[in-house]
Amino acid sequence: NQDGISTNWGHEMRADEWFHVAVVNDGRTTTLYVDGAELLRNPATPAIGLASSGEPWFVGAYHYDRIIEQGFYGWLGDVRIVDRSLPVSAFLNA
């Protein structure tokens, strides 16, 4: 429902440590959780569902102006995409 993109982000995550990260869209907003705790930098902009800006999606990395500025070097244990909003109790670290 937006002409532009809305970003959930955080920079507090320490290197060389395992984190459980979940992004939940409840049909109104998108919320980022780290280890089951809601991140404080979640946007208040309404985000009805998920959409693509025509650019690739990155897990653990980002790009700006079509240039990958930071990549992810590490291991991903699992990526789940589901058709409904999951409660925190259903996260893989619950």
Steps between C-alpha positions, in 0.01 A plus 500: 500500500808731479673667206835455675656250733491480877792348689536321832859515618732479796873527553539368854567140399846384604732321260567126544178439695185306405173694486142401425352766269131515403315751280123492550242682288154488659324666206545847654868542590826309479688425822856371539583279798846395619508202737125544557525867603348774284764729354457867584569628147191353337326744265157638591414528129207274409618199302204300376668179394839460336598638163808525287650825378623311194834447672637175646431407861802447722515299819781632718615764252382821341544713193456866422473650152543150351836453670543228764654696785525230763482125460440222745783266587380218718245222521123500466333220690148531362282737300122463530243691297142431605159619383394648835634707784660278767489585871832521687416163663521335152851631422768233459670608822179475711 
